Amino acid sequence: MKSIIIIGGGLAGLVGANYMVEKGLSVTLVEKKRYPFHRVCGEYISNETIPFLKARGLFPQEFNPPKINRFQLTSLNGRVALLPLDLGGFGISRYSFDHFLYKKALDKGVNFVLDTEVESVLFKDESFFVRTGQTELSADLVIGSFGKRSRLDLSMKRSFVQKRSPYAGVKYHIRTDQPADLISLHNFKDGYCGISQIEDQKFTLCYLTHRINLKSHGSIKAMEEAVLFKNPYLKSIFRNSEFLFDKPEVINEISFATKTPIENHVLMTGDAAGMITPLCGNGMAMAIHSAKILSELVIEYSAGKITREHLEIQYSQKWNSLFAIRLWTGRQIQRLFGDEWTSNLAINLMRKSQPLAELIIKKTHGQPF
Ligand SMILES: Cc1cc2nc3c(=O)[nH]c(=O)nc-3n(C[C@H](O)[C@H](O)[C@H](O)COP(=O)(O)OP(=O)(O)OC[C@H]3O[C@@H](n4cnc5c(N)ncnc54)[C@H](O)[C@@H]3O)c2cc1C
């Protein structure tokens, strides 16, 4: 039986761990933090994931996640476009969803090493050596699901970490007055903010902003008042909602640069393989999907049906055919909404042309798997 180490227990790592342990593989998952914990994420999950999650018993039905099938887009000058979401999605906090997947994996026998950060990975003589601050673990295969940016990217000398990235993400949970089936996206200068419902009638308010906004206003609160409040919809939501966190969750250095799905024989899934812009709303679906295709190949490798070389070639090919164009499209759509003038124009065009609006929305969702 092959031994697998998964580095990072977000959606990609937890879904892969659940899948592979069920098929009899020996799985150890090393996670920097301890569950449950909050993450910066819009918490809208595309329905393309539902067939797979249900088939593997991983759909979080016990939280009664709201079904979301309408999309509202607002521009800085107060224009609104309201559109149907054909495929749609559901809402659940990462706090609850990741904890739910963690407990499932624990019950099935995944060995968790929590509160532990991996510092480096070495591949030598067909084995991997994974070093943490305390110890060294070894395995036949290592899966990198350590998210958008990690100290491991630095130790692996991945090219995207050599450049600074200008984006920051901020998240709150709030109680507000918005229909449960609606996801709204509000533009502001050099950023956009999504709001949609999650479990327990709470809502996630999450935005992406250029660090220039933060730098020029000194604090998050001052920036929100000076920049986000220029959109009248956002001003009203901030003024009339109950904010449930003492302080927001914040992350910096969010990069959408191209990455590779394999690095020094480490097989990357989720954001570690490539991050889609949040505007295209589907990083979580891609994390789950990439964990699925990788797990299937690892199971074949473990059964002796394919060699390591074939595993790497096939994973790389599948990953590129499923996600490379989607990531590129996400970057182009984000460019359209990154600027005040172009976002006003895009919203006007989407209001006037239903086919164009439908095309853009279609590009942000994948096929059910
Ligand atoms: C502002 C914003 C809004 C978003 N909104 C949405 C949305 O509404 N819908 C959607 O589908 N996607 C959204 N996304 C994208 C989505 O959050 C990610 O695509 C998704 O979380 C990727 O999952 P992952 O498992 O790859 O990584 P993560 O969920 O980030 O998990 C990575 C894990 O690895 C751990 N880790 C990192 N380094 C190490 C290490 N060295 N050793 C051990 N552990 C380590 C981390 O602690 C973390 O738990 C958004 C992203 C941003 C930034």
The ligand as an SDF file (V2000), in Angstrom:
LIG
                    3D

 53 58  0  0  0  0  0  0  0  0999 V2000
  -11.4470   37.2230   -1.5020 C   0  0  0  0  0  0  0  0  0  0  0  0
  -11.7310   35.8250   -1.9810 C   0  0  0  0  0  0  0  0  0  0  0  0
  -13.0430   35.3890   -2.1850 C   0  0  0  0  0  0  0  0  0  0  0  0
  -13.2960   34.1030   -2.6510 C   0  0  0  0  0  0  0  0  0  0  0  0
  -14.5820   33.7050   -2.8420 N   0  0  0  0  0  0  0  0  0  0  0  0
  -14.8540   32.4730   -3.3420 C   0  0  0  0  0  0  0  0  0  0  0  0
  -16.1950   32.0340   -3.5280 C   0  0  0  0  0  0  0  0  0  0  0  0
  -17.1750   32.7200   -3.1880 O   0  0  0  0  0  0  0  0  0  0  0  0
  -16.3940   30.8100   -4.0890 N   0  0  0  0  0  0  0  0  0  0  0  0
  -15.3560   29.9900   -4.4510 C   0  0  0  0  0  0  0  0  0  0  0  0
  -15.6080   28.8980   -4.9680 O   0  0  0  0  0  0  0  0  0  0  0  0
  -14.0680   30.3730   -4.2280 N   0  0  0  0  0  0  0  0  0  0  0  0
  -13.7970   31.5750   -3.6760 C   0  0  0  0  0  0  0  0  0  0  0  0
  -12.5010   31.9430   -3.4490 N   0  0  0  0  0  0  0  0  0  0  0  0
  -11.4310   30.9850   -3.7650 C   0  0  0  0  0  0  0  0  0  0  0  0
  -11.3620   29.8770   -2.7130 C   0  0  0  0  0  0  0  0  0  0  0  0
  -11.3050   30.4130   -1.4140 O   0  0  0  0  0  0  0  0  0  0  0  0
  -10.1370   29.0080   -2.9500 C   0  0  0  0  0  0  0  0  0  0  0  0
  -10.0490   28.6900   -4.3130 O   0  0  0  0  0  0  0  0  0  0  0  0
  -10.1760   27.7270   -2.1430 C   0  0  0  0  0  0  0  0  0  0  0  0
  -10.1730   28.0260   -0.7770 O   0  0  0  0  0  0  0  0  0  0  0  0
   -8.9860   26.8500   -2.4810 C   0  0  0  0  0  0  0  0  0  0  0  0
   -8.9400   25.7380   -1.6180 O   0  0  0  0  0  0  0  0  0  0  0  0
   -7.5300   25.0530   -1.3050 P   0  0  0  0  0  0  0  0  0  0  0  0
   -7.8630   23.8110   -0.5640 O   0  0  0  0  0  0  0  0  0  0  0  0
   -6.7290   24.9690   -2.5280 O   0  0  0  0  0  0  0  0  0  0  0  0
   -6.7710   26.0980   -0.3680 O   0  0  0  0  0  0  0  0  0  0  0  0
   -7.1210   26.6520    1.0690 P   0  0  0  0  0  0  0  0  0  0  0  0
   -8.5610   26.5180    1.3560 O   0  0  0  0  0  0  0  0  0  0  0  0
   -6.5070   28.0190    1.1230 O   0  0  0  0  0  0  0  0  0  0  0  0
   -6.3420   25.6850    2.0600 O   0  0  0  0  0  0  0  0  0  0  0  0
   -4.9450   25.6230    2.1270 C   0  0  0  0  0  0  0  0  0  0  0  0
   -4.5550   25.0910    3.4930 C   0  0  0  0  0  0  0  0  0  0  0  0
   -3.1470   24.8330    3.5290 O   0  0  0  0  0  0  0  0  0  0  0  0
   -2.6400   25.2010    4.8010 C   0  0  0  0  0  0  0  0  0  0  0  0
   -1.1890   25.4180    4.6370 N   0  0  0  0  0  0  0  0  0  0  0  0
   -0.5790   26.3860    3.9130 C   0  0  0  0  0  0  0  0  0  0  0  0
    0.7530   26.2370    3.9570 N   0  0  0  0  0  0  0  0  0  0  0  0
    0.9850   25.1460    4.7270 C   0  0  0  0  0  0  0  0  0  0  0  0
    2.1610   24.4990    5.1520 C   0  0  0  0  0  0  0  0  0  0  0  0
    3.3820   24.9120    4.7540 N   0  0  0  0  0  0  0  0  0  0  0  0
    2.0650   23.4240    5.9790 N   0  0  0  0  0  0  0  0  0  0  0  0
    0.8280   22.9790    6.3780 C   0  0  0  0  0  0  0  0  0  0  0  0
   -0.3260   23.5660    5.9980 N   0  0  0  0  0  0  0  0  0  0  0  0
   -0.2530   24.6300    5.1750 C   0  0  0  0  0  0  0  0  0  0  0  0
   -3.4440   26.4380    5.1650 C   0  0  0  0  0  0  0  0  0  0  0  0
   -3.4580   26.6700    6.5560 O   0  0  0  0  0  0  0  0  0  0  0  0
   -4.8180   26.0720    4.6260 C   0  0  0  0  0  0  0  0  0  0  0  0
   -5.6250   25.4610    5.6000 O   0  0  0  0  0  0  0  0  0  0  0  0
  -12.2190   33.2230   -2.9390 C   0  0  0  0  0  0  0  0  0  0  0  0
  -10.9030   33.6270   -2.7170 C   0  0  0  0  0  0  0  0  0  0  0  0
  -10.6510   34.9090   -2.2440 C   0  0  0  0  0  0  0  0  0  0  0  0
   -9.2340   35.3350   -2.0040 C   0  0  0  0  0  0  0  0  0  0  0  0
  1  2  1  0
  2  3  1  0
  2 52  2  0
  3  4  2  0
  4  5  1  0
  4 50  1  0
  5  6  2  0
  6  7  1  0
  6 13  1  0
  7  8  2  0
  7  9  1  0
  9 10  1  0
 10 11  2  0
 10 12  1  0
 12 13  2  0
 13 14  1  0
 14 15  1  0
 14 50  1  0
 15 16  1  0
 16 17  1  0
 16 18  1  0
 18 19  1  0
 18 20  1  0
 20 21  1  0
 20 22  1  0
 22 23  1  0
 23 24  1  0
 24 25  2  0
 24 26  1  0
 24 27  1  0
 27 28  1  0
 28 29  2  0
 28 30  1  0
 28 31  1  0
 31 32  1  0
 32 33  1  0
 33 34  1  0
 33 48  1  0
 34 35  1  0
 35 36  1  0
 35 46  1  0
 36 37  1  0
 36 45  1  0
 37 38  2  0
 38 39  1  0
 39 40  1  0
 39 45  2  0
 40 41  1  0
 40 42  2  0
 42 43  1  0
 43 44  2  0
 44 45  1  0
 46 47  1  0
 46 48  1  0
 48 49  1  0
 50 51  2  0
 51 52  1  0
 52 53  1  0
M  END
$$$$
